[in-house]
Amino acid sequence: MKQNRREFIKNSGILLGGAVAAKTVPTQLLRKNSKQNKNKTMNFNFKPYTLKLKHVFTIATSSRTTTPVVITKLEYDGVVGYGEASMPPYLGESHETATKFLSKVDFSKFKDPFELEDILTYVDSIDEGNPAAKASVDIALHDLVGKLLGQPWYKIWGYDKNKTPYTTFTIGIDKPEVVKQKVKEASGFKILKVKLGRGNDKEMIEAVRSVTDVPLTVDVNQGWKDKHYALEMATWLKEQNVEFVEQPMPKTQIDDIAWLTENSPLPIIADEALQRIPDVIKAYGVYSGINIKLMKCTGLREAHKMLNLARSLGMKVMIGCMTETSCAISAASQLSPMVDWADLDGNLLISNDPFEGTKVIDGKITLTDYPGIGLKPDDKVFDRI
């Protein structure tokens, strides 16, 4: 496996030049719909907002009750697109870093929102890092362009809305009695995601299994350190009707993870080890698949390319999220017809969602036909934040 991976990385330039070169949207469609309006401009605004979680959210490395976000608004010719940056503290972004970055974005350089590639390449070049802040611009721009085209992005990409997967619902690490209550509250979901990695792994699964027999996935958030323990757990989890293990060990333990992937009865999915396109190449031969999150990869433009690249490599693909409003969740859901698994429950974990968009009906991601990223029209939502 390691030798195959080295050979692949050596020759990956050819692949990147092909699979990743796909444009975000067909060029002919943009040219057909784009207008030359020298007097029209794009007006960009943003506001900090704080999400309130319904329950304390605990993973292997931290706990929290809120998540800072920034909501963006991009207006052109009377049409408005919305975006979002969600920034759980462990990723290093904040209201302060995001607003500082977004203050540097200058849309006066561009007259046409259909120049997606040029605009987002410029945004990416402003500063290093800041992926969530960059994603908030990307999402707002996609929402605006989709609205100008009068179509949701899943249709622009040519995807079948009936092929969306069920989404997992996340059960954070807690005491057994609290876990049982959370599982009961999630009775409408067909698959659950259980957080592990704090030393009470079997207790967590047993608490869940005392309430439901639905399929599970587990996310260890790098909590296991020993590959033999990880394999032992993967074998046991297979017997518990678990479908895959997400980021079982620290991302730096590359050889151990590759060994685990080769020997595990369950697929091993990269999360913390994956952020942007080059990380897909690094994950090949080490993991079975990848978890793409808009907040880590700078938005829909890059997420779409990562999906295509992973598919060309025969890797499994999951679309995930942070704690987010329906704005970012609806954006990510536009890609969901093309993935193996979805974890798009971030908006369901909060009590103050200002948007309405993609729904979960009987556990299944259900796309709307609203243009752009699929948000219900609400001209006043930005004013209420």
N, C-alpha and C positions, 0 to 999 in steps of 0.2 A: 504493500500500500504506500509506504513512504517513498519508494523509488518512483512509482507512478505519479505521485504528487509532485516530486521534484521535476520530472520530465514535463509535466503539465505546466508548472510555473515557468519553466525555461521557455516554453513555446506559447505562453499565454498572450503575448502581444498580438498574434494573429487573431486569436479568438476575440480579444477586446476590440479589435478593429472591426469585427463583423457583428457579433451578437449584440454588443453594447451600442453600436452605431445607430440603432433604430431611433427615429425621431419620436418625440413625444406625441405628435399628431401628424397625419399626412400633410406634406407640404402643399399639395394641390388644394386641399381643403382650406388651409390657412390663406393661401393666395386668393382663392375664390371669395372668401368671406371678409378678408381684410380690406379696409378702406383707407385711402390716402387723405387724412384729415390733418392738415398742417396746424389748424387752429385749436384742435382738441388736445387736452392733456390728461394725464393720469394723476389723480390726487390720492395720496397715501396717508393714512392715519393709523394710530395704534393706541391701545389702552391696556394697562395692567389689570388683572382680575385674579381672584383667589378662589379656587375650587374647594368646596367643603365635602369631605368624604362621609358617607353614611356610617361607616365603621372604621375603627383604627385599622390601618393597612400595614401589615407586618410581613416582611420578607426575611431572607437569611441574614441580611446585613443592616436592616434599619426598620423603623416604624414611623408613621406620620398620620396626621388627621386632615391635612390640607395639601394642596399643590398649587404653586404659583403658575399662572399662565398669562400670556399677552394675546389679546384679540386684535387682529389687523383688518383694515378696511381699505379697499382699492376701488376707486370710482373712475369711470370713463364714459362720457357721453350719456350720463344719467343712469348707467348700469353699475351696480355695486357687487364686488366680490369680497368674501370674508375668508380670513385665515386664522390660524392659531399656533402659538408656541406653548407647549406644555413642558414644564421644567422641574421634574422631581429632583430634590436637592442633590442626590447622589451622582447626578450627571454633570454637575458643576455650573449649570446656567441658573439665572435668577431674573427677577424683575429688573434689577439694575443692569446686568450684562445685556439682557435682551433689548431694553429701551436704548441703551448706549449704542448697540449695533444698529438697530432700526432707524435711529436718528441720522445715520450715515447714508441710508438708502436714498438715492436721488433719481426719481423717475423722470425728471426733466430731460434726462439724456435720451429718452425714448418717446416716440410719438405714437407708437402702435403696440397695443398689448399683445398682438399676435406674434410678436418677436420673442416668443418664449425662450428659445435657446440663448439668444443674445442677452436678454434681460437676466435670466437666472445664472448664466455664466458670470455676468457682471456682479450680481449679488453675492455669489460664492467667493468672488475675488476680493471683496471689501476687507475682510479680516479672516484669519484662521479660526477654526472652531465655530462656535455659535450655531450648531446644526438646527436646533429647535427654532431659533430666531429666523434662520434662513427658510425653514420649512413654513413659517407663518406667511412669508412673502410668496413662496411657491404655491401654497394652497389658495391664497387670495387671488393670485394671478390665474390659476386654473379655474377657480370658481367664476371669475370675471369672463374669461375667454369662453368657457362653456355656456355662460348665459348669453354672450354675444352671438354664439352659434345656435343658441336655442336648444342645446342637447346636453344631457348628462354625460360625464366622461366615459362611463362604461359603454355607452353607445358609440361615442367617438372612436374608442379603441376597438369596437367591434365585438364586445363581450356579451354573453347571454346572461341576463339577470336571473334566470331560473337555475343557473349553475352555482349560485352562492352557497357556501358551506354553512353548517351550524357553527355558531360561535361558542367558545368556551366561556364559562363564568368563573371568575377567580375566587378561590377560597384562601385567604391569608392565614399565616401561622397564628395559632391561638390555642387556648385551653380546649379540651375535648367538648365540653358543654357548649362553648361558643361556636366551635366548628360545626357541631350538629345543628345549631340554630341557623347558621349561615346557609348550610346545605338545604335545610327545610325551606328557607326563603327563596332558594334558587331552584325550586321544584319544577319550574317550567323549562329548564334548560336540558338539552339532550346530552351534553358533555360538560364536564367540569375541569378546571385547572387548579391543582392543589400546590401551594407553595411548600417547599421542603428546605432542609439544609441547616436546621438549628438543633439537631440531635434528637428530635422527637418524631422522626420520619414515619416510622411504623405506627406510632400512636395517632398521627394525623390521618393516615390512610384508613386505619381501623375505625376512627371516629366517623369519617365520611361513609365508609362501607356499612356502618351500623344504621345509616339512614337511607342510602340509595345504592343501586347497582348500575347506574349509568356509566358509560365509559369515562375514563379520566385521562388527563395528561398531567405531568408534574414539571415544576420549574424549581430548580435547586439554587439558582442564582449564585453559582460557583461555591456552594456550601460544602461540597465533599472534597476532601483533599487526597484520599487514597484510592487508586484505581481499582484495587481488589474489592474494597468496600463498595465502590460505585457499581462494579459488575454484580456483586452479590445483591445489591438493592435493585438493579435493573432486572435481574432474574426474578426476584420476589415480586416486583411491581408488574411484570408481565402476567403473573398469576392473578393479580388483582384487577385485571382488565384495564391496564394503563396502555395508552397508545404510543407515547414517546416520552423521552426525558430531555428537558431543556437545560442547557448549560450546567451540567453536573459538577464540573470542577473548574478551578481558576483558569481563565483563558490563556495564561502563560504556560500551563502544563500541556503543551501541544502534543508531545509524544504519548503522554498518558491518555489523553482524550482520543487520539488516533487508535491506540490499542483498545480502548473501551469500545469505540465505534465498531472496530473489526470483530469484537467478541460478544457484543451486547445482543440480546434477543429483541431489543427495542431500538428504534431510530434515535440517534443523538443529535439534537438540534442546537445550532449556535445562536446565542443571543448577545451576551456581553462581548463576545469575540467578534461581533459583526457590527459594522457601522455603515461603511460606504462601499462602492464598487470594488476597490482593490481587496477588501476583506472577503469578498465572495471567492476570489482566487485563492486566498490563504486558507479558506475553510474547506476547499475541495480536497478530498482525501483524508480530512481530519474529522469532519462531521458528516452526518447523513443528509442534513438539510440546514436551512437558514430561517431565521425569524426577522423579517423586514419591518422596521418601524420608521414612520415618517419623521419623527422627532430626532432620530439619530442619523438619517441619511439625507437630510435637507429637503425632503418633500416628495411629491408625486413624480416629478421628472426623473429623479435618480432611482426612486423605488421601482418605477416601471422598467428601467434598464436593468436593475439588479434582478428583477423577476425573470426577465428574458435570458439573462446570462445564466442564472441558476438552472433554469429549465434546459438550456442548451447543454449543461453539464450533467443532466440527469439527476439533479439534487431535488429533494423535497423542499417545498416552500410554504412558509407560514406568514401571515400578515398579522402583526401585533400592534400594540398601542401602549401609551402611558395612561395615567388618569387624565382624561380629556373631555371636552364638551362634545356635543353632537357635531360640531363643525369639523374637527379633525377626524372624528370617527367616520363621518359620512364621506370625507375625502378618501380615507384609506379603504373604505368599503367598495369604492369604484373598481379596485383591483381584485376584489375578493372572488369573482367568478373564475379566476385563473390559479387559485392557490389550493393546496391540499388541506390546510387547516387555517382557521381564523381565531384570533383572540382579540375581539373588538368589543369589549365590555366596559371600557374606561368611562363612558358617559353614564353607565348604569350604576357605577359605584359612588356617584356624587349626588348631592341634594339641590344644587343650584345651577342646573344646566340652562343657559339662556337661549339655546338653539333647539330646533326640531328638525330632524332629518331621517337618516337611515333608522329603521326599526328592527327589533328582534321579535319575530312572531313565531311562537312554538319553538323557540330556540334557534331559529334560522335567520340569517341576515337577509333583510328584505329591503331592496333598493327602491327608492322613489324614482319618479320620472321627472322630478324638478331639474331644470338645466344646471350646469356647472357641477358642483360636488354633491348636489342632491338635497340642499337645505330648503325648508319651507320658506317661501317669501315672507320677509318681515323687515320692512324698511326702518323700523324703530329699534331694532335689537341692539345696535351699537350704542344708542343713546341711553339705554337702560343698564348697560354694564357699569 
